[in-house]
Amino acid sequence: DAGVTQSPTHLIKTRGQHVTLRCSPISGHKSVSWYQQVLGQGPQFIFQYYEKEERGRGNFPDRFSARQFPNYSSELNVNALLLGDSALYLCASSLNFDRGGELFFGEGSRLTVL
Amino acid sequence: AQSVTQPDIHITVSEGASLELRCNYSYGATPYLFWYVQSPGQGLQLLLKYFSGDTLVQGIKGFEAEFKRSQSSFNLRKPSVHWSDAAEYFCAVGAPGAGSYQLTFGKGTKLSVIP
């Protein structure tokens, strides 16, 4: 079975632009989470979605938004990009949203903001 | 809120030597604990997890970790390191409930292996 897939793998944007990152979870997984990993740091939680509803949000500005589609895939959108948004964006899927368990991570989308 | 501390930013060991990576967590109840490994430019791969039960857990690639509640620790060990183990290692704590589920990661420990 395919794991978590993310696209694009790499992209370069300039300040002020908008970016959309995409994620397809493991088949059967209904929860998708997004994490930001700045160089030299551990991943930081951005969002969790389950059954198309936002279930959790980390300490990120409103420039960050996401959604989940009926097939459980997800998009992360970032508006008005700042240099500090340069990071590896990781998507993770899991079977449920609240009872804990293992998160399965994709290989990430590396965003560079110039 | 939960937190994770990995005191060692960078560790260098010789191939064949034993390894212990430290992890301390802060959480009010029994947490879910994880160790992930990340190779350069890659995503995260789960090495092992602790949810409940036996406090010594075995993982992939010969790794093990021991949950010590009294010390709030979940240290990762391997008896004999291979050159391919060079990577960055992240400890994470998960706290279910409250309508969502998220992992809190430490800042990571970079492992270098000397041939």
Interface residues (C-beta under 8 A of the other chain):
Chain A: V4 S31 S33 Y35 G40 Q41 G42 P43 Q44 F45 Q48 R55 G56 G58 L90 S94 N96 F97 D98 R99 G100 G101 E102 L103 F104 F105 G106 E107 G108 R110
Chain B: V4 Y32 F34 Y36 G41 Q42 G43 L44 Q45 L46 K49 F51 F90 A92 G94 A95 P96 G97 A98 G99 S100 Y101 Q102 L103 T104 F105 G106 K107 G108
